[in-house]
Structures are given as structure tokens and as C-alpha cells.
Amino acid sequence: MILAGVFDRHPKLQVIIGHLGEGVSFFMERLDRVLPPRLTGLEKPISAYLKENVSYTISGFNFIPAFLDLYMHVGAERIMFSTDYPYSSMKEAVQFLHQLPISDKDKEKIAHENAERLLRF
């Protein structure tokens, strides 16, 4: 979607991907380096779209280092709580959320505020 220019044509479009973004946060800097706008023809670097047009769910990826990598790249405003039920434990997902080394305000954003805002609950 990014390389096809979808977000350049529809800058307000928002999408949600699961599993902490399938590891995409780990590659953001590399994507910007090897696929700069001068090569892609996009208006912005790829990471800008990943930070402005994409929200990420936890989806059973209850691993603090992986979570913190995404959190450091996109902030709490782009991450939403979810489970990967029936493949992951609901109890473990809730415990993971409570033990995250982030502020209570950011936990509230992740727990429900971001979904309420994005999905207009």
C-alpha cells in the first residue's frame, strides 16, 4: 500500500496491522535508507507512513523488547491492546499490559483510548 502510493492519494486513510506490526518497526530505518523518496517517488520516507497511517495491535506478541522497539518508533498513540485468542492466553495478555514499563497514561491509550479514537467508539 505504501509503495503503491495509496497514502499519498489518501493521506487520512488509517490501517491496523497485528502482531506488533510483524516486525516492521525493526526495519524502519533500513527501509528509509534503501528506499528513499527519490527512488520510490513517494512524498515522504516509508517510516513516515508507518508512523502516521498505521496502527499496531499487540496480538499475542507479549515480549517486552519487541514491544519497546515498536513503542520507541511509533509511540503509544499507535499501539492497541489485543490478544491472539485462542492461540494466546487472555490472562497473559492482560498481565503483559499491566507490567509494561511505560506510564499509566500510555497504558490507558493502549488498553482502550486508541481503539476508541480510531474506531470512533
VEXDREN-2710 file (C-alpha; in Angstrom, 1 decimal):
% VEXDREN-2710
k/r/px/py/pz
1/MET/0.0/0.0/0.0
2/ILE/2.8/2.4/0.9
3/LEU/4.9/1.8/-2.2
4/ALA/1.8/1.9/-4.4
5/GLY/1.2/5.5/-3.2
6/VAL/-2.1/4.7/-1.5
7/PHE/-1.4/7.0/1.5
8/ASP/-0.1/9.8/-0.8
9/ARG/-3.5/9.7/-2.6
10/HIS/-5.5/9.2/0.7
11/PRO/-3.4/10.8/3.4
12/LYS/-6.2/10.4/6.1
13/LEU/-6.5/6.6/5.5
14/GLN/-5.7/4.6/8.6
15/VAL/-5.0/0.8/8.7
16/ILE/-4.4/-1.6/11.5
17/ILE/-2.0/-4.4/11.5
18/GLY/-1.5/-7.0/14.2
19/HIS/1.4/-8.9/15.9
20/LEU/3.3/-5.7/16.7
21/GLY/3.5/-4.9/13.0
22/GLU/5.0/-8.2/12.1
23/GLY/8.5/-6.8/12.9
24/VAL/8.3/-3.8/10.6
25/SER/9.5/-1.4/13.3
26/PHE/12.8/-3.2/13.3
27/PHE/13.2/-2.3/9.6
28/MET/12.1/1.3/9.6
29/GLU/15.5/2.9/9.3
30/ARG/16.7/0.4/6.8
31/LEU/13.6/0.9/4.6
32/ASP/14.2/4.7/4.7
33/ARG/17.9/4.2/3.8
34/VAL/17.4/1.7/0.9
35/LEU/14.1/3.1/-0.4
36/PRO/14.3/6.9/-0.1
37/PRO/11.6/9.1/-1.7
38/ARG/13.9/9.8/-4.6
39/LEU/13.8/6.1/-5.6
40/THR/10.2/5.4/-4.6
41/GLY/8.6/8.5/-5.9
42/LEU/6.7/8.9/-2.6
43/GLU/6.1/12.2/-0.9
44/LYS/7.7/11.0/2.3
45/PRO/10.0/8.3/3.7
46/ILE/8.4/4.9/4.3
47/SER/8.7/5.3/8.0
48/ALA/6.5/8.4/7.9
49/TYR/3.6/6.4/6.6
50/LEU/4.3/3.6/9.1
51/LYS/4.1/6.3/11.9
52/GLU/1.2/8.3/10.5
53/ASN/-1.2/5.9/8.7
54/VAL/-0.7/2.6/10.5
55/SER/-1.8/1.5/14.0
56/TYR/-0.5/-1.7/15.5
57/THR/-2.0/-4.3/17.8
58/ILE/-0.2/-6.5/20.3
59/SER/-1.9/-9.7/19.2
60/GLY/-0.2/-12.2/21.4
61/PHE/3.3/-10.7/20.9
62/ASN/3.8/-10.3/24.7
63/PHE/7.5/-9.7/24.6
64/ILE/8.8/-6.6/26.2
65/PRO/11.9/-6.0/23.9
66/ALA/9.7/-6.3/20.7
67/PHE/7.0/-4.1/22.3
68/LEU/9.6/-1.4/23.3
69/ASP/11.1/-1.4/19.8
70/LEU/7.6/-0.6/18.3
71/TYR/6.8/1.8/21.1
72/MET/10.1/3.8/20.6
73/HIS/9.3/4.1/16.9
74/VAL/5.6/5.0/16.8
75/GLY/4.7/5.9/20.4
76/ALA/1.8/4.8/22.5
77/GLU/-0.8/6.6/20.2
78/ARG/-0.3/4.0/17.5
79/ILE/-0.4/0.8/19.6
80/MET/-3.6/-1.0/20.7
81/PHE/-4.2/-3.8/23.1
82/SER/-5.3/-7.1/21.6
83/THR/-4.9/-10.8/22.2
84/ASP/-4.4/-13.6/19.8
85/TYR/-7.1/-15.8/21.3
86/PRO/-7.4/-18.7/21.0
87/TYR/-3.7/-19.0/20.2
88/SER/-2.6/-16.9/23.2
89/SER/-3.8/-16.6/26.7
90/MET/-6.2/-13.8/27.5
91/LYS/-4.8/-13.8/31.1
92/GLU/-1.2/-13.5/29.9
93/ALA/-2.2/-10.6/27.5
94/VAL/-3.7/-8.6/30.4
95/GLN/-0.7/-9.4/32.6
96/PHE/1.6/-8.2/29.9
97/LEU/-0.3/-4.9/29.5
98/HIS/-0.1/-4.3/33.3
99/GLN/3.6/-5.0/33.5
100/LEU/4.8/-2.8/30.6
101/PRO/7.5/-0.4/31.7
102/ILE/5.5/2.7/30.4
103/SER/3.4/5.3/32.1
104/ASP/-0.1/4.6/33.3
105/LYS/-1.4/7.2/30.7
106/ASP/0.3/5.3/27.9
107/LYS/-1.2/2.1/29.2
108/GLU/-4.7/3.7/29.1
109/LYS/-4.1/4.8/25.5
110/ILE/-3.0/1.2/24.5
111/ALA/-5.7/-0.5/26.6
112/HIS/-8.7/1.3/25.1
113/GLU/-8.3/5.0/24.2
114/ASN/-6.6/4.5/20.9
115/ALA/-9.2/2.0/19.7
116/GLU/-12.0/4.3/20.9
117/ARG/-10.5/7.2/18.9
118/LEU/-9.6/5.2/15.7
119/LEU/-12.8/3.1/15.6
120/ARG/-15.0/6.0/16.8
121/PHE/-16.5/4.1/19.8
END
